Structures are given as structure tokens and as C-alpha cells.
Amino acid sequence: MATCSTYCLTPLPEFTVNDCNETVSAGGLNAIAFDCSADAYVNSDYTEATILSDIANGNATVFRQVLISSTGATPNAAAATYRAGAEPNVNNYTTTISMMDANVSVANDTAYEDIDATSGRELSAFILTTADGHSELFEAITSFQTTIIKEISDNTDDDIHYAATLTGKMKHKPKMITTPTNIY
């Protein structure tokens, strides 16, 4: 039988059962993106006042009525933590957020171009809010690399839309937060 290190142990957190088998919807509908100088990101303060201030200062932007999804965070092993017979420790996680937006316009072309990886503009945090108001916070270690495409189909029945992909490393997996009010 293998033995675990027993120093610096903290108790496991409590687990609770949702009321009456309550579930949380997973489909993303709205989002807030923050650049690296946003106060919300720098101070880890994702409250209404801080977010509204970041929006007013041009350090955050809101995406409404879009389709958003995220893959599960993939663990990245820490190279220096290998022990014989043990799995390596996880150092961080890589995640990908995908967003499709049918709100195509000249203004939105400019907005998406500004956050595309080729512009040099970096996004550091992202709040994904589902259709029923559940929010998840994604915080990058440094920044997310954002790639934007606007595919024009050869089928006249298809609509033009933006497809954004944000990829980055995070110290922790996305976490549930209280949905900011008066933003969307």
C-alpha cells in the first residue's frame, strides 16, 4: 500500500446536495472580457462597481446574446515534482473558450479585431454567464490568446458570424462566482 505525505494536511471541504435535485444550465449566453490592466483582474474584485468602472475605462467589454462554451480544463504536470511510483503534481491547466456571435456589424468587426491575437491586445479574465444566470470565472496566469474568424459561407442560407477562440493557462480551473448585477 502506498503512503501519502501527512504534513501540512488541511481538512477536505464540505459537500452539499442541491435542493430538490436542482441543476445548473451549461449553455453560455453572455460574457465579460477583461484586459490585463482591468482592476477586476488585478485586484481579483469582480463586483458590479469594479466591472462597471473597467467597462467605462475601456479595460473590459461585454458580449451579449452570444453562444459560449468551454472545454474541460486540461491539467499540465509540473516537471520538477515527479516521484517514483506517484503521479506528477498538476502545475496549471490549459483551457479553451469558444464563442459564436451572429451580431455582425462594422462596430463589432472593430471590437473583435481589437482582441484578436494579431493586435497584441491581451485578455486576462473572462466571465461566462449561462442562459439561467450562472457565472463562471476564468482567470489566465498571464493572458488568453484570442483568435477571431468571420467565415463567409458559400451557402446563401447560412448567416455570417464571428467565431472567437480564447486559449490560455490558468492556475486553477474555472470557478463559480456570484453573477454580477446590472451588467447585462
Residue pairs with C-beta under 8 A, 6 or more apart in sequence:
2 85
2 86
24 130
24 132
24 134
25 130
25 131
25 132
25 134
26 130
27 67
27 68
27 69
27 130
27 131
28 66
28 67
28 68
28 69
28 70
28 99
28 128
28 129
28 130
28 131
29 65
29 66
29 67
29 68
29 129
29 130
29 131
30 62
30 63
30 64
30 65
30 66
30 68
30 129
30 184
31 62
31 63
31 66
31 68
31 99
31 126
31 127
31 128
31 129
32 51
32 55
32 60
32 61
32 62
32 63
32 126
32 127
32 129
32 180
32 183
33 60
33 61
33 63
33 115
33 123
33 125
33 126
34 40
34 41
34 54
34 59
34 60
34 123
34 124
34 125
34 126
35 41
35 59
35 60
35 121
35 122
35 123
35 124
36 122
36 123
36 124
36 142
36 143
37 59
38 54
38 59
38 60
38 124
38 125
39 45
39 50
39 53
39 54
39 59
40 46
40 47
40 50
40 51
40 54
40 60
40 125
41 124
41 125
41 139
43 50
44 139
46 125
46 127
46 137
46 177
46 180
47 180
48 180
48 181
48 182
48 183
51 60
51 180
51 183
52 182
52 183
54 60
55 61
55 62
55 183
61 111
61 115
62 183
62 184
63 99
63 101
64 103
64 184
65 103
66 99
66 100
66 101
66 102
66 103
67 99
67 100
67 101
68 97
68 98
68 99
68 100
68 128
69 97
69 98
70 95
70 96
70 97
70 98
70 128
70 136
70 138
70 174
71 95
71 96
71 98
72 95
73 93
73 94
73 95
73 170
73 173
73 174
74 93
74 94
74 95
75 90
75 93
76 90
76 91
76 92
76 93
76 94
76 169
77 88
77 89
77 90
77 91
78 88
78 89
78 90
78 91
79 88
79 91
81 88
81 89
81 91
82 88
92 141
92 169
92 170
92 171
93 169
93 170
93 171
93 172
93 173
94 167
94 168
94 169
94 170
95 138
95 167
95 168
95 169
95 170
95 173
95 174
96 165
96 166
96 167
97 126
97 128
97 138
97 144
97 164
97 165
97 166
97 167
98 163
98 164
98 165
98 166
99 162
99 163
99 164
99 165
99 166
100 161
100 162
100 163
100 164
101 108
101 112
101 161
101 162
101 163
101 164
102 159
102 160
102 161
103 162
104 150
104 159
104 160
104 161
104 162
108 162
109 150
112 148
112 150
112 162
112 164
113 119
113 148
114 121
115 121
115 123
115 146
115 148
115 164
116 146
116 147
116 148
117 145
117 146
117 147
121 146
122 142
122 143
122 144
123 140
123 143
123 144
123 146
123 166
124 139
124 140
124 142
124 143
124 144
125 137
125 138
125 139
125 140
126 137
126 138
126 144
126 166
127 135
127 136
127 137
127 138
127 177
127 180
128 135
128 136
128 138
128 174
129 135
129 179
129 184
133 179
134 176
134 179
135 176
135 177
135 178
135 179
135 180
136 174
136 175
136 176
136 177
137 174
137 175
137 176
137 177
138 144
138 166
138 170
138 174
139 170
139 171
139 172
140 168
140 169
140 170
141 168
141 169
141 170
141 171
142 168
142 169
143 168
144 166
144 167
144 168
145 166
145 167
145 168
146 164
146 165
146 166
147 164
147 165
147 167
148 162
148 163
148 164
149 162
149 163
150 160
150 161
150 162
150 163
151 160
151 161
151 163
152 160
153 160
